[in-house]
Amino acid sequence: MSARLLIVGPQGSGKGTQGVRVGEAWGIPVVSTGDVFRANVAEGTELGLQVKSIIDAGSLVPDELTSAVVRDRLAQADAAEGFLLDGYPRNVAQVMHLDEFLEGRDEQLDAVIALVVPREESLSRLTARAAEQGRADDTEEAIATRLEIYERETAPILDVYRTRGIVDEIDGVGALDDITARIFAALEARGLRPAH
């Protein structure tokens, strides 16, 4: 059974952790734009060199390039039967790019997992993570800026997907296993069964 999924949530919502759990259960690759960018940079690919120069300049990778990187990853054999996207699409323009790519393959997203976490919860989780992992980029100001970008640019993609009836809003607060169980139940209610 294939599943083409997207997981969305503010920074600190746990989407990375939950995405891995869903990917393993459904037997599909988790396509995280951050990981794909880092892999391309590490391998010194043409895309990687472009991405590196943009990131080194302190800029965001433009939509066209981000979409090209994701298309390249989704065209790989392991994603033929399904995938879980994490971090893409990040805005409405990227939703259009993804639609175009999937329509070209006669496919569409089966479900959008939207992790709902109050802003205060995201902030406290990110602040705790910064302290634990010593992440210099997780200053209070940087965290607040990333949450504002999410609210301004990414949250509106949920409105697009809501009109298609494929958004499952999941309460992202509580024990990890409880949140995972909520996600699995929502996907199974759509007839999307785990592979194992």
N, C-alpha and C positions, 0 to 999 in steps of 0.2 A: 504494500500500500504506500503510495507516494504522498508526501505532504510538502506543500510550498508555503512556508510560514515567515512571518515577520514578527520580531519582538521589539516593543517600543516602551520606553520609560525614561524618566529623568535620570541623570547621573546619580548613583547611589541607590537605585531602585532594585538592584540585584539582577538586572537582565543578563549580564555576562554569565553568572552562576546558573540561573534558570535556563538560559539558552543552551548551555552545555548539557544539562540534564534532559531537556526536550530532544536535542540532537541525538544523544545516545539512545534514548528510549525509542525514537522513531527511525533510527538508523540513517540519519541524514547529516550532511556536513553543516556545521555552523559557520556561516560566512560573516565574519566580523570585519568591517572595512579597516579598522585599525590594524588588525592582524595581517590582512592582505597587503596593506600599505607597507607595514614593517617587513614582511616577507620579500616584497618586491625590492625594497631598499637594500635589504641584506644580500639579496641575490644579484644586485646591481643591474637589474633589467632596465630596459629603456623607460618603462613606466616608473620604475623605482627611482631612477635618476631625476625624472621630472618632479615626482612627488617630493624627493629629498630637497631639491632646490627651493621648492615652494615652502615647505615646512621650515627649512633653515632660515628663510626670510621672515618667518613668523606669521605667514599667511595661512588661510584655510585653503585646502585643495578645492579648486573650482568644480562645479557640478559636472561638467562634461568629462573631466578627467576622472573624477570619482566614479561616474557611471561607466566609463570605459574599463576601469579596473574591475568593477563588480561584474560587468558583462563577461570579461575575460575569465573571471573565476567561475561564474555560473555555467560557462561553456565547457568546463572540464567534466570528464566522465562521471566522477563521483557525485556530481550535482544533477545528473540527468533525471533521476527519479525523485528529486526533492531536495530541499535545503531549508535552513533557517537563517534569515538575514538579521544581523544585529548591527545597528549604526547606519543603516541605509535602507530606504531613502530617508534623508535627514531633513528634507524640505519638499514643498509641493512640486518644484521643478524636477527633482529627482524621482518623484512618484511618476511623473509623465515619462521620464526616461525608462523606468522599470516597466511600466505598462507597455511601452513600445517594444521593448526587448521580449517580454513574455508573450505578447500578441504574435510576434514574429515566430514564436515556437508553438503557438496555439495553446498557451498555458495562461494561468492566472493564479494569484495568491488564493490559498484555501482559507487562511485565517490570519488575523493580526492580534497578537497577544499584547494587550496594553496593561502594563503594570502600573497600578495607581498607588502612589506613595505621597503623603502630604509633604510639602516643601520642608517643614521643620525636621521631619524624619530623614529626608535625603541629606540635609545639611549635617545632622548629627552623625549619620553613617559615614559621610565623606570626611568629616573632621576626625572621627575615630580612625578611619582607614589611613588618613594622612599621618596620624600619630604612630600607628602600628607599623606602617611601611616606610615612614620617613620620606613621604613623597613631597618634594619641594613644590610641585605644581598644584598641590591641594591646599593652598592658602584660603582663608575665608573669602577674600575678595575674588580669587580665581573661581572658587566653587560657586559663589553667587552669580558671577558672570556666566558660567556654563549653564546654570539653571535658567537664567534669563534667556539665553540663546535657545535653549530647549523649548521654553514656554512660547517664545516668539516665532521660532522657525519650524520646530519639529512637531509640537502639539497639534498645529493645524492639519497635518497629514491625517490625523485620526478622523477629522471631519470628512475628508475625502473618502476614507475607507468605510466610515459609518454609513454613508449613502449606499454603499455596496452590500451592507449587512454582514460584513466579515470581521468586525471588531469584537473581541471578547475582553471586557474590562475585568481585570483580576486584582483583588485586594492584595497589594504587595507588602502588607505589614503582617508580621507574625513569624513563626518558626519556618525555617527554610523548607522543611518537608511538607508543611501545611500549604505553603504557597505553591510548591511543585504539584501537590495533589489537586489544588484548585485549577491549575493550568491544564493538567492531564484531563480532568473531568470536563472542562470546557471544550477541549479538542475532541474528546470522545463523543460529546453531545453533538458535534458536527459530523460524526461518522468517521473521524480520523483516528484510527486505532494504532497504538504503538507497535513497532516491529517485534519487540520482545519484552 
